[in-house]
Amino acid sequence: MRGGFYLKLAGAGISKNRKFYFPYILTCICMIMMFYIVAFLAMSEDFKTMRGGDMIQSLLWVGVYVIAVFALIFLYYTNSFLVRRRQKEFGLYNILGMGKRNLVKILVWENVMTAVISLAAGLGLGILFSKLAEMAAIKLLGGQTGFAIHVELRPIICTVVLFLAIFLLVMLRMIVSIFRLKPVEMLRSENVGEKPPKGNWLLALIGFILLAAAYYMAVSIMDPMSAMAMFFLAVIMVILATYLLFISGSVVFCRLLQKKKSYYYKTKHFVSLSSMIYRMKRNGAGLASICILSTMVLVTVSSTISLYAQTEDSVERRYPNDIFISMGNDLGEEVIDTSDAQPYMQAVEEVLKEHNETAQNVLNYIQYHNYGVQYGDQLQLNMYEDEANGTLDYSKMLTLYFFTLEDYNRLTGENRTLEENEVLLYPAKMEYEYDTVKLENFDIWSVEKISEEPFHMGIAEVNMETSLFFIVRDISVMEQIARYEYELAQQYGGYVGSVTMEYGFDLDCSEEKQITVFGDIWDRISQTSKSSAEELPSYSLESKAQGRFDLIGINGGLFFLGILLGAVFLFGTVLIMYYKQISEGYEDQNRFDILMKVGMTRKEVKKSINSQVLTVFFLPLITAGVHLAFAFPLISKILMLISASARKELLCAVTVCCYLVFALFYMIVYWITSKSYYSIVSTKKDR
């Protein structure tokens, strides 16, 4: 037989099975398009030159790998629906005289045609919509761009290589399945799995325990750093538990319902429940996949929208002033002295004078910070021995900040007083439940908590770690702590806490001029440090105008990536739902045809179908909602770690809205795909 014959058979096979192949090809096209768009933006040199573009690109590279892995797993998995549906057809070809090598040639041509169509259409749409995606991303950064479409070779090559490899793996899987099955097994493939499944109580119990443990972790963790560390473990546990419960637990649940006579022996429940028991063991994995993908869509979209919506609030909290300068060194003396920072202050004044600008809303104070380990209400400063013995619990490490009451009262306008063993305390990104604190080598301090960061420094916003901010009676207390830390460092050769003079101010000018002034201050301080005969302290500078672009780049990049990944996961959800409706429709043709012949009315059949389909397909949506509800405390703590301005109220509102919108979309997809199910079932019935 000539090659053209196999090509015609392959084309005819795709055309005759268009209900299966067209959605699969459409999904391949969408996957290729999304991958190309993300890869294009991640590699675009023009996009990188945008202010904040490099920040988004670093996040988009995460999306490139996520979509690549997801596309491999998902297309490989969904292709199993095609393989199973075509086995009967190939078995018939085999019995009529066509050898398995001939069948393989047909499969090769089908995969070649699918790959060519998908790559051509996917790349074409990707190139077309990449400009739209680029404009949307630049809009997030507050920039401007033209309408010219750029085509870059690198993302095209990456896309083609990746998806050709995926299509090759999919084709090899189909070929292996053809060679492994006998002709008779192919013909009976649609009836495989008709043995009554037994509920595996052990696996169901393991799944329940895993899910309960993951839920407990999510709601019980109070420390944001612990939440970040435990998040991925909890996700893995939930995924495993979901698959176990849907595959084994669902069969166990159906068996229990069977034993409840008042429920089981009703027309609409009897048929649907019996059918569900047979298919749940095989199709439970598909339902679990729908549930996991739905949860991923909801978590990804709601969290990134929440972060992006609070970008401006994060900027204001992160940057207390338009320009902020930190000057100081690791402590090497017993007395705190910041007079060596005066040359820097003079350099700042010179630059402001040259630009005819005046420092406004000046914020200046002395800060001392070091590290400690928390054990209840005790803070251990000597970590060196535990570290050497390997017994140091790094999860309990905190950053400790100390400020004087004089600076606090001066900058807040308050008139507080503190006794000798009293402190004001602000816990950042953590909970402190005690009324006292015992600092190693010092007396017990009585604690009065304050509700916000002292005089709005922006430290709590930028630091990922948990922190304690202390307002102490006077600078002598800071000196005592510094002296003890210095002694420890001399004894063990470790870290010495640093003392810095913090200086910030606002400017009454545009953001463009602020950036110019900031650049000149940076250059002048750098020159002062290099040209000075004496060793001046280290320094760091920050600009609110410059930082705004960075935060917009981070939050905007996460938002943009969240929407793209949400769309990818949504494609997967829709395709699995569609294939489940189609495959189950063909499986139920004969069942409902027999029921009609033995006296079941059309109305009763329809009620049974509704009961079955609604139970099966809305179970993942309900379970995803439960997953999302229990994950909410964990997600809120992680977002608080990323941004101290993250508000639970906004995240809750966004999460609820996302779930309702997704539920509406889910119902629309269910309604559309269920029409195919009813059409297939009624076709057999009407004959």
C-alpha positions in Angstrom: 0.0 0.0 0.0 1.3 3.4 -0.9 1.9 6.2 1.6 -1.0 8.3 0.1 -3.4 5.5 1.1 -2.4 5.8 4.8 -2.6 9.6 4.6 -6.2 9.3 3.3 -7.1 6.9 6.1 -5.5 9.1 8.7 -7.5 12.1 7.4 -10.7 10.1 7.2 -10.0 8.9 10.8 -9.6 12.4 12.1 -12.7 13.6 10.2 -15.0 10.7 11.3 -13.8 11.1 14.9 -14.0 14.9 14.9 -15.9 14.9 18.2 -12.8 13.6 19.8 -10.0 15.0 17.6 -11.2 18.6 17.1 -11.3 19.5 20.8 -7.9 17.8 21.2 -6.4 19.7 18.3 -8.0 23.0 19.6 -6.4 22.4 23.0 -3.0 21.7 21.4 -3.4 25.0 19.5 -4.3 26.9 22.7 -1.4 25.3 24.6 1.1 26.2 21.9 -0.2 29.7 21.6 0.0 30.3 25.4 3.5 28.8 25.6 4.7 31.0 22.7 3.2 34.1 24.2 4.9 33.5 27.6 8.2 32.5 26.0 8.1 35.5 23.7 7.6 38.0 26.6 10.2 36.2 28.7 12.8 36.5 25.9 11.9 39.8 24.3 14.7 42.3 24.4 12.3 45.2 23.7 10.2 44.3 26.6 13.2 43.9 28.9 14.2 47.6 28.3 10.8 48.7 29.8 11.1 50.0 33.4 10.1 47.0 35.5 10.1 44.7 32.4 13.1 42.7 33.7 11.2 42.0 36.9 8.2 40.6 34.9 10.5 38.6 32.7 12.1 36.8 35.7 8.6 35.8 36.8 7.5 34.8 33.2 10.4 32.3 33.1 8.6 30.4 35.9 5.5 30.4 33.7 7.5 29.0 30.8 8.6 25.9 32.8 5.1 25.5 34.4 3.3 25.5 31.1 5.9 23.2 29.5 5.5 20.6 32.3 1.7 21.0 32.4 1.4 20.7 28.6 3.5 17.5 28.6 1.5 15.8 31.4 -1.9 17.1 30.2 -1.7 16.3 26.5 -0.2 12.9 27.3 -3.0 12.2 29.7 -5.9 13.5 27.5 -4.6 11.5 24.6 -5.6 8.4 26.5 -9.3 9.3 25.7 -8.5 9.2 22.0 -6.6 5.9 22.2 -9.3 4.2 24.1 -12.0 5.4 21.7 -10.1 4.3 18.6 -9.2 0.9 19.8 -12.4 -0.7 18.6 -11.9 0.8 15.2 -8.3 -0.4 15.0 -9.3 -3.9 16.2 -11.8 -4.1 13.3 -9.1 -3.0 10.8 -6.8 -5.7 12.3 -9.4 -8.5 11.9 -10.2 -7.4 8.3 -6.5 -8.0 7.4 -4.6 -4.9 8.2 -1.5 -5.6 10.3 -0.4 -3.7 13.3 2.5 -2.2 11.3 -0.2 -0.7 8.9 -2.1 0.6 11.9 1.0 2.2 13.2 1.5 4.0 9.8 -2.0 5.4 10.1 -1.3 6.6 13.6 2.0 8.2 12.6 0.2 10.1 9.8 -2.6 11.2 12.2 0.0 12.5 14.7 1.9 14.2 12.0 -1.2 16.0 10.7 -2.2 16.9 14.3 1.2 18.3 15.0 1.5 20.3 11.8 -2.0 21.8 12.2 -1.5 22.5 15.9 1.9 24.1 15.5 1.0 26.2 12.4 -2.2 27.5 14.0 -0.8 27.8 17.5 2.3 29.7 16.4 0.2 31.9 14.0 -2.2 32.8 16.8 0.7 33.1 19.3 2.5 35.6 17.1 -0.8 37.5 16.5 -1.8 37.7 20.2 1.7 38.1 21.5 1.5 41.8 20.7 -1.8 42.1 22.5 -0.2 40.3 25.5 2.8 42.6 25.3 0.6 45.7 25.3 -1.3 44.4 28.3 1.9 43.7 30.2 3.3 47.2 29.3 0.0 48.7 30.4 0.5 47.1 33.8 3.9 48.8 34.0 2.5 52.1 33.1 4.5 52.3 29.9 3.7 52.9 26.2 4.4 50.9 23.1 3.6 51.0 19.4 1.5 48.6 17.4 4.2 47.0 15.3 4.3 43.2 15.7 7.8 41.7 16.4 8.6 38.1 15.5 11.5 36.6 17.4 13.2 33.3 16.4 14.2 32.0 19.9 10.6 31.5 21.3 9.5 29.9 18.0 12.4 27.4 18.1 11.7 26.6 21.8 8.0 26.2 21.1 8.5 23.9 18.1 11.1 21.8 19.9 9.0 21.3 23.0 5.8 20.4 21.3 7.4 18.2 18.7 8.9 16.2 21.7 5.5 16.0 23.3 3.8 14.8 20.1 6.5 12.2 19.7 5.9 10.9 23.2 2.2 10.8 22.6 2.7 8.9 19.4 5.0 6.4 21.0 2.4 5.8 23.7 -0.3 5.1 21.1 2.0 2.8 19.1 2.9 0.8 22.3 -0.8 0.4 23.2 -1.5 -0.9 19.7 1.2 -3.5 19.8 0.3 -4.6 23.4 -3.4 -5.3 22.7 -4.8 -8.3 20.8 -7.5 -7.7 18.1 -10.2 -9.2 20.4 -9.2 -6.9 23.3 -9.4 -3.9 21.0 -12.9 -4.8 19.9 -14.0 -5.2 23.5 -12.1 -2.1 24.7 -15.3 -0.1 25.3 -16.6 -2.8 27.6 -13.5 -3.1 29.7 -14.0 -2.4 33.4 -17.5 -3.9 33.7 -16.5 -6.0 36.7 -18.1 -4.7 39.9 -15.3 -2.6 41.5 -14.5 -3.2 45.2 -14.2 -0.2 47.4 -10.6 0.0 48.8 -11.2 1.1 52.4 -7.5 1.4 53.2 -6.8 3.8 50.3 -9.9 5.8 51.1 -8.8 6.0 54.7 -5.3 7.1 53.7 -6.8 9.7 51.5 -9.0 11.0 54.3 -6.2 11.2 56.7 -3.9 13.0 54.3 -6.6 15.5 53.5 -7.5 16.1 57.2 -3.8 16.6 58.0 -3.3 19.0 55.1 -6.4 21.0 56.2 -5.2 21.0 59.8 -1.8 22.4 58.7 -3.5 25.1 56.6 -5.7 26.4 59.5 -3.3 25.9 62.4 -0.1 27.5 61.1 0.2 31.0 62.6 3.8 31.9 61.4 4.0 33.2 57.8 7.5 31.8 57.4 6.2 28.3 58.5 3.3 28.8 56.1 5.7 29.4 53.2 7.7 26.3 54.1 4.7 24.0 54.6 2.7 25.3 51.5 4.2 22.9 49.0 4.0 19.9 51.4 0.3 20.7 52.0 -0.3 21.0 48.2 1.2 17.6 47.6 -0.8 16.1 50.4 -4.0 17.6 49.0 -3.3 16.4 45.5 -2.6 12.8 46.7 -5.6 12.8 49.0 -7.9 14.1 46.2 -6.9 11.3 43.8 -7.2 8.7 46.5 -10.6 9.9 47.6 -12.0 10.3 44.1 -10.6 6.9 42.9 -11.2 4.7 45.9 -13.2 6.8 48.3 -15.9 7.5 45.8 -16.5 3.8 45.2 -16.6 3.3 49.0 -19.1 6.2 49.3 -21.3 4.8 46.5 -21.3 1.4 48.2 -22.5 3.0 51.4 -25.3 4.7 49.5 -26.3 1.4 48.0 -26.7 0.0 51.5 -29.1 2.8 52.4 -32.3 1.4 51.0 -34.4 4.6 51.4 -32.0 6.3 49.0 -30.9 3.5 46.6 -34.3 2.0 45.7 -35.6 5.0 43.9 -35.8 5.1 40.1 -33.6 8.2 39.5 -31.0 7.0 42.1 -31.0 3.3 41.4 -29.8 3.5 37.8 -27.5 6.5 38.2 -25.8 5.1 41.4 -25.3 1.6 39.8 -23.7 3.2 36.8 -21.5 5.5 38.9 -20.1 2.6 40.9 -18.8 0.9 37.7 -17.2 4.0 36.3 -15.9 5.9 39.3 -12.9 3.6 39.8 -11.8 4.3 36.3 -13.0 7.9 35.9 -12.1 9.0 39.4 -8.7 10.1 38.2 -10.4 12.4 35.6 -12.7 13.9 38.2 -9.7 14.4 40.6 -7.8 16.2 37.8 -10.8 18.5 37.2 -10.9 19.3 40.9 -7.1 19.9 41.2 -7.1 22.1 38.1 -10.1 24.0 39.3 -8.4 24.7 42.6 -5.2 25.8 40.9 -7.2 28.2 38.7 -8.9 29.7 41.8 -5.8 29.9 44.0 -3.6 31.4 41.2 -6.1 34.0 39.9 -7.5 35.1 43.3 -4.1 35.6 45.0 -2.5 37.4 42.1 -5.5 39.7 41.6 -5.4 40.5 45.3 -1.7 41.3 45.3 -2.0 43.5 42.2 -5.0 45.4 43.6 -2.9 46.4 46.6 0.2 47.6 44.7 -0.2 51.3 45.4 -0.9 50.6 49.1 2.3 48.4 49.1 4.3 51.3 47.6 3.1 53.7 50.3 3.9 51.2 53.1 7.2 50.1 51.6 8.6 53.5 51.0 7.8 56.0 53.8 9.6 58.8 51.9 10.5 59.8 48.4 14.2 59.2 49.1 15.5 57.1 52.0 19.2 56.7 53.0 20.6 54.2 55.5 24.1 54.9 56.8 26.0 52.7 59.3 28.3 49.8 59.9 28.4 46.5 61.9 29.0 47.5 65.5 32.7 47.4 66.4 32.6 49.6 69.5 30.9 49.6 72.9 29.2 53.0 72.4 26.8 53.7 69.6 28.1 56.7 67.5 26.6 57.8 64.2 28.6 61.0 63.8 30.7 59.5 61.0 27.7 59.6 58.7 27.8 63.4 58.6 29.8 63.7 55.3 26.9 61.8 53.7 24.3 64.2 55.1 26.4 67.1 53.8 26.5 65.5 50.3 22.7 65.2 50.3 22.2 68.8 51.3 24.6 69.9 48.4 22.6 68.0 45.8 19.3 69.3 47.0 20.6 72.8 46.9 21.9 72.3 43.3 18.4 71.2 42.3 16.6 74.0 44.2 14.8 71.4 46.3 14.0 71.3 50.0 13.7 68.1 52.1 10.2 67.8 53.5 8.6 65.5 56.1 12.1 64.5 57.3 12.4 61.1 59.0 15.6 60.4 60.9 16.3 58.0 63.7 18.9 55.5 65.0 18.3 51.8 64.5 20.1 48.8 65.9 19.3 45.3 64.7 20.5 41.8 65.2 19.1 38.3 65.3 17.7 36.0 67.9 15.9 32.7 68.4 12.4 32.7 70.1 11.5 30.0 72.6 8.1 31.2 74.0 8.7 34.5 75.7 12.5 34.1 75.7 14.8 35.4 73.0 18.2 33.7 72.7 21.0 35.8 71.3 23.8 33.3 71.6 23.1 31.0 68.6 26.7 29.9 68.0 26.8 26.9 70.3 23.5 25.5 69.0 24.7 26.1 65.4 28.0 24.3 66.0 26.1 21.3 67.6 23.6 21.2 64.8 20.7 21.8 67.2 19.8 25.4 66.1 16.1 25.6 65.0 16.3 28.1 62.1 12.5 28.2 61.9 12.4 30.1 65.2 14.9 32.7 64.1 13.7 36.3 64.2 15.1 39.7 63.2 15.2 42.1 66.1 15.1 45.9 65.7 15.7 48.4 68.5 14.8 52.1 68.6 14.8 54.7 71.3 11.7 56.1 73.0 13.1 59.6 72.2 13.0 59.0 68.5 9.6 57.3 68.7 8.0 60.2 70.6 9.7 62.8 68.4 8.5 61.2 65.1 5.0 60.1 66.2 4.1 63.2 68.3 3.3 61.0 71.2 4.5 61.5 74.8 5.0 58.0 76.1 7.1 57.0 79.1 8.8 53.7 79.9 10.0 52.4 83.2 13.4 50.6 83.4 12.1 47.2 82.5 9.4 48.2 80.0 9.4 48.1 76.2 6.9 48.8 73.4 6.7 45.9 71.0 5.4 45.5 67.4 5.5 41.9 66.0 5.8 42.0 62.2 4.4 39.1 60.1 4.0 37.0 63.2 1.9 36.7 66.4 3.4 37.4 69.9 1.2 36.1 72.6 3.1 37.0 75.7 3.0 40.0 78.0 6.7 39.8 78.9 9.9 39.1 77.0 13.2 37.8 78.4 16.2 38.8 76.3 19.2 36.6 77.0 21.5 38.1 79.6 18.9 40.8 80.5 16.1 41.2 83.0 12.5 40.4 82.1 10.8 43.2 80.2 7.1 44.0 80.5 5.6 44.3 77.0 3.1 46.9 75.7 2.2 46.0 72.1 1.7 48.6 69.5 -0.6 48.0 66.5 1.7 49.2 63.6 5.2 49.6 62.6 7.0 52.4 64.6 6.9 55.7 62.7 6.2 54.0 59.3 9.7 52.9 58.3 8.8 50.4 55.6 11.0 47.7 57.0 8.2 45.3 57.8 7.0 45.6 54.2 10.3 44.7 52.6 11.5 42.0 55.0 10.4 38.4 54.2 11.3 37.2 57.6 9.3 37.6 60.8 10.5 40.4 63.0 10.1 42.1 66.4 10.4 45.8 66.7 11.4 47.1 70.2 11.1 50.7 71.5 13.4 50.8 74.5 13.8 53.5 77.2 17.0 55.1 75.9 20.1 54.6 73.9 21.9 53.0 76.9 19.7 50.0 76.6 20.6 49.6 73.0 24.3 50.0 74.0 24.0 47.2 76.6 22.5 44.8 74.0 25.1 45.8 71.5 27.9 45.3 74.0 26.7 41.8 74.8 26.4 40.9 71.1 29.9 42.3 70.5 31.3 40.1 73.3 29.6 37.0 71.8 31.0 37.9 68.4 34.5 38.3 69.8 34.2 34.9 71.6 32.8 32.9 68.8 33.8 34.9 65.8 30.3 35.4 64.6 28.0 38.2 63.4 27.9 41.6 65.1 24.7 43.6 65.0 24.7 46.8 63.0 23.9 50.3 64.0 22.5 52.6 61.3 21.4 56.2 61.0 18.2 56.2 58.9 17.3 59.4 57.0 14.4 60.0 54.7 12.6 62.9 53.2 10.0 63.9 50.6 10.4 66.2 47.5 7.8 68.5 46.1 8.5 67.6 42.4 7.6 65.1 39.7 8.6 61.5 39.8 11.0 62.0 36.9 12.9 64.7 38.8 12.9 62.6 41.9 14.7 59.9 40.0 17.2 62.4 38.7 17.8 63.9 42.2 18.1 60.3 43.6 20.7 59.4 40.9 22.8 62.6 41.7 22.6 61.8 45.5 23.8 58.3 44.8 26.7 59.5 42.7 27.7 62.2 45.2 27.6 59.9 48.2 29.6 57.3 46.2 32.3 60.0 45.4 32.4 61.1 49.0 33.0 57.6 50.2 35.8 56.9 47.7 37.6 60.3 48.2 37.5 60.5 52.0 40.8 59.9 53.8 38.9 58.2 56.6 36.9 55.0 56.3 33.2 56.1 56.1 30.3 53.8 57.0 28.5 51.7 54.4 25.3 53.1 52.9 22.2 52.2 50.9 19.7 54.4 49.1 16.1 53.9 48.0 13.8 55.9 45.8 10.0 55.6 46.0 9.6 56.6 42.3 12.1 53.9 41.3 10.7 51.4 43.8 7.1 51.9 42.4 8.3 50.5 39.1 9.8 47.5 40.8 6.7 46.7 42.8 4.5 47.2 39.8 6.8 44.9 38.0 6.6 42.2 40.7 2.8 42.4 41.4 2.0 43.1 37.7 4.1 40.2 36.7 2.5 37.9 39.2 -1.0 39.1 38.1 -0.1 38.7 34.4 1.4 35.2 35.0 -1.6 34.3 37.2 -4.0 35.1 34.4 -2.0 33.2 31.8 -1.6 30.1 34.0 -5.2 30.3 35.0 -6.2 30.3 31.3 -3.9 27.2 30.7 -5.4 25.3 33.6 -8.9 26.3 32.5 -8.2 24.8 29.0 -7.3 21.6 30.8 -10.4 21.6 32.9 -12.7 22.2 29.9 -11.1 19.5 27.8 -11.3 16.8 30.6 -14.9 17.7 31.2 -15.7 17.4 27.5 -14.0 14.1 27.0 -15.6 12.7 30.1 -19.1 13.6 28.9 -18.3 12.1 25.4 -16.8 8.9 26.7 -19.5 8.3 29.3 -22.1 9.1 26.7 -20.9 6.2 24.5 -20.6 3.9 27.5 -24.2 4.7 28.6 -25.8 4.2 25.1 -26.5 0.5 25.5 -27.4 0.8 29.2 -30.2 3.3 28.7 -31.3 1.6 25.5 -31.9 -1.6 27.5 -33.7 0.2 30.3 -36.0 1.8 27.7 -36.8 -1.7 26.3 -37.7 -3.1 29.7 -40.2 -0.4 30.4 -38.4 2.6 31.8 -40.0 5.8 30.5 -38.1 8.6 28.7 -38.8 10.9 31.6 -37.4 8.5 34.1 -34.3 8.0 32.0 -33.8 11.7 31.8 -34.1 12.1 35.6 -31.6 9.3 36.0 -29.2 11.0 33.6 -29.6 14.3 35.4 -29.0 12.7 38.8 -25.8 10.9 37.5 -24.3 13.7 35.6 -25.0 16.4 38.2 -23.5 14.3 40.9 -20.4 13.4 39.0 -19.5 16.7 37.4 -20.4 19.1 40.2 -18.5 17.0 42.8 -15.1 18.4 41.6 -16.5 22.0 41.8 -17.7 21.5 45.4 -14.5 19.8 46.4 -12.4 22.6 44.9 -14.5 25.1 46.9 -13.7 23.2 50.1 -10.0 23.0 49.2 -10.0 26.7 48.6 -11.7 27.5 51.9 -9.2 25.5 53.9 -6.3 26.9 51.9 -7.4 30.5 52.5 -5.6 31.0 55.9 -2.4 29.5 54.5 -2.6 31.7 51.3 -3.3 34.8 53.3 -0.2 34.3 55.5 2.0 33.7 52.4 0.7 36.9 50.8 1.3 38.8 54.1 4.9 37.5 53.9 5.2 38.8 50.4 3.5 42.1 51.1 2.7 43.4 54.6 -0.2 45.4 53.1 -2.0 42.3 52.0 -5.5 42.5 53.6 -7.5 39.4 54.4 -10.7 41.2 53.7 -9.8 42.0 50.2 -8.4 38.6 49.6 -11.6 37.0 51.0 -13.8 39.2 48.7 -11.6 38.5 45.6 -11.6 34.7 46.4 -15.3 34.5 46.8 -15.9 36.5 43.6 -13.4 34.3 41.7 -15.2 31.2 42.9 -18.6 32.5 41.9 -17.4 33.5 38.5 -15.6 30.2 38.0 -18.7 28.3 39.2 -20.8 30.2 36.6 -18.2 29.4 33.9 -18.1 25.8 35.1 -21.9 25.5 34.8 -21.8 27.0 31.3 -19.2 24.5 30.2 -21.2 21.7 31.9 -24.3 22.7 30.0 -22.5 22.8 26.7 -20.7 19.5 27.1 -23.8 17.8 28.6 -25.7 18.5 25.4 -23.1 16.2 23.6 -23.8 13.6 26.3 -27.5 13.7 25.8 -27.1 13.7 22.1 -25.0 10.5 22.1 -27.3 8.7 24.6 -30.5 9.6 22.8 -29.1 8.7 19.4 -29.0 5.0 20.4 -32.3 5.4 22.2 -34.2 6.8 19.3 -33.1 4.1 17.0 
